[in-house]
């Protein structure tokens, strides 16, 4: 298999030996080189969301561009979400599109001043959740109807932020982050919780429920743990204070990892926690993304390049073998 990386300069493929950069220079299907999101469908095809060039689908049949020319409502893509039953949700600034083998289906709510969809999640019960301007909605795929389950308490929806991350936990609760807050939908009722922010960035970037059932969230570049009815900032307790958290991951062995903007990579489990930085072999102490390796290790995307971690050893990957 390949490791795929989305970058501002295009899509990068790594086969274990060398990197290959795919963009408009060598692949005419790329109309925009800025990659915003990647997703894999149930047939193993890679979907690439670009900033202003629609979506590309990579498979054994080559590269296919899906854009406004093919029926998308906009070429500016916010998010992708694979359907468990097959197909792909494409969230754009002009509405939601479902790609299926027989064609495209479009969904928009005429009640809203802006049709854009910022976040989309289809859970294992086939419930579709949407983060839209000032509200959280569910979508009935069968008849295309929308149901608003939460909206901002005051003000015109036109001026309100949209939920930017949606997550459904194993207990059935739906969590979503919006403008520096985190909300929970349980039994039809929404409760909002304040979060201490570590920066001016108010986005919720990630939710994670670990194997012990604990819920973690990265909001405002800080990692929080849900306990005793509130979100508690854990940066200082985890040795990650003033480092601005970017990402987190639990690997197959139950190790819990946090990547930060300044403080490198922190392993929380097993305890005691360990911190790894450039002096320990990281390509750079700013870790932007994490992905599990099939052999139990980690892939890391840093400000200094891509690296791997396995059996306690970091190995930087370079393009010296070719592009």
Secondary structure, DSSP 8 states (H G I E B T S, - for coil): --EEEEETTEEEEE-SS-EEEESTTT-TT-S---EEEEEE-TTS-EEEEESSS-EEEEETTEEEEESGGGT-S-S-EEEEEE-TTS-EEEEETTEEEEEETTEEEEE--TTSS---EEEEEE-TT--EEEEEBTEEEEE-TTT--EEEEEE-SSS-GGGS-B--EEEE-TTS-EEEEETTEEEEEETTEEEEEE---SSS---EEEEEE-TTS-EEEEETTEEEEEETTEEEE-TTTTT-TTS-EEEEEE-TTS-EEEEESSS-EEEEESSS-EEE-GGGT-S-S-EEEEEE-TTS-EEEEETTEEEEEETTEEEEE-STT--
